[in-house]
Amino acid sequence: MTGTTLSSSQLDPRRRRILIRAWRRGTREMDLMIGRFADDRLVDMPETDLEMFEALIDCQDTDLFEWVTGAKPVPPEQDTAVFRQLRDFSLNQPPIF
């Protein structure tokens, strides 16, 4: 997988920015984890969930990776419905490599 499978032409400007940020994280692992989740959910994501998702993608890749994999506990302010959706989505995806 080389990047998004979602066309940005389907998205409003805010969702386009989020999609770009989701696929350009800084580490390939997080590009794939966050980007695939964005491809799957972003089009239909409610505004309240968009705010939670934006807060998550503001976090450092190392922190997000450790929270999703369970290596570190999730801080209460990040333990949102969207984080749990991301974690469940990521842990239930087939391996990429």
C-alpha positions as CSV (number, residue, x, y, z in Angstrom):
1,M,0.0,0.0,0.0
2,T,1.5,3.3,-1.0
3,G,-1.0,5.8,0.4
4,T,-4.6,6.8,0.6
5,T,-7.3,5.0,-1.4
6,L,-9.8,7.8,-0.7
7,S,-10.1,10.6,-3.2
8,S,-9.8,14.0,-1.7
9,S,-12.4,15.3,-4.2
10,Q,-15.0,13.5,-2.1
11,L,-14.1,15.6,1.0
12,D,-14.7,19.1,2.3
13,P,-11.5,21.2,3.1
14,R,-11.3,20.2,6.7
15,R,-11.5,16.5,5.9
16,R,-8.9,16.9,3.2
17,R,-6.5,18.5,5.7
18,I,-7.1,15.7,8.1
19,L,-6.6,13.0,5.4
20,I,-3.3,14.5,4.4
21,R,-2.2,14.7,8.0
22,A,-3.3,11.1,8.6
23,W,-1.1,9.8,5.7
24,R,1.9,12.0,6.4
25,R,2.7,11.2,10.0
26,G,6.4,10.8,10.0
27,T,6.7,7.1,10.5
28,R,5.5,4.6,8.0
29,E,3.8,2.5,10.6
30,M,1.7,5.3,11.8
31,D,1.0,6.5,8.2
32,L,-0.5,3.1,7.6
33,M,-2.4,2.9,10.9
34,I,-3.9,6.3,10.9
35,G,-4.2,6.7,7.2
36,R,-6.1,3.4,6.7
37,F,-8.4,4.4,9.5
38,A,-9.0,7.8,7.9
39,D,-9.7,6.2,4.5
40,D,-12.3,3.9,6.1
41,R,-14.1,6.4,8.4
42,L,-13.4,10.0,7.4
43,V,-16.2,10.5,4.8
44,D,-19.0,9.7,7.3
45,M,-17.3,10.9,10.5
46,P,-19.6,13.2,12.5
47,E,-18.2,16.6,13.5
48,T,-17.7,15.7,17.2
49,D,-15.7,12.7,16.1
50,L,-13.7,14.8,13.7
51,E,-12.6,17.0,16.7
52,M,-11.5,13.9,18.7
53,F,-9.7,12.6,15.6
54,E,-7.9,15.9,15.1
55,A,-6.8,15.8,18.7
56,L,-5.4,12.3,18.3
57,I,-3.4,13.2,15.1
58,D,-1.9,16.1,17.0
59,C,-0.2,13.5,19.3
60,Q,3.3,12.2,18.8
61,D,3.6,9.0,16.7
62,T,5.5,7.1,19.4
63,D,2.8,7.9,21.9
64,L,-0.1,6.9,19.6
65,F,1.7,3.6,18.7
66,E,2.3,2.7,22.3
67,W,-1.3,3.5,23.2
68,V,-2.8,1.5,20.3
69,T,-0.6,-1.5,20.9
70,G,-1.1,-1.4,24.7
71,A,2.5,-0.8,25.5
72,K,1.5,2.3,27.5
73,P,-1.8,3.3,29.1
74,V,-3.9,5.8,27.2
75,P,-4.2,9.2,29.0
76,P,-7.8,9.9,30.0
77,E,-8.0,12.9,27.7
78,Q,-7.1,10.7,24.7
79,D,-9.2,7.7,25.7
80,T,-12.1,8.7,23.5
81,A,-14.6,6.8,21.4
82,V,-12.6,7.7,18.3
83,F,-9.4,6.4,19.9
84,R,-11.1,3.1,20.7
85,Q,-12.4,2.9,17.2
86,L,-8.9,3.5,15.8
87,R,-7.4,0.9,18.2
88,D,-10.0,-1.7,17.3
89,F,-9.7,-1.0,13.6
90,S,-5.9,-1.2,13.7
91,L,-5.8,-4.4,15.7
92,N,-8.3,-6.1,13.4
93,Q,-6.6,-5.3,10.1
94,P,-4.8,-7.9,8.1
95,P,-1.0,-7.5,8.1
96,I,0.3,-5.2,5.4
97,F,3.6,-6.9,4.9
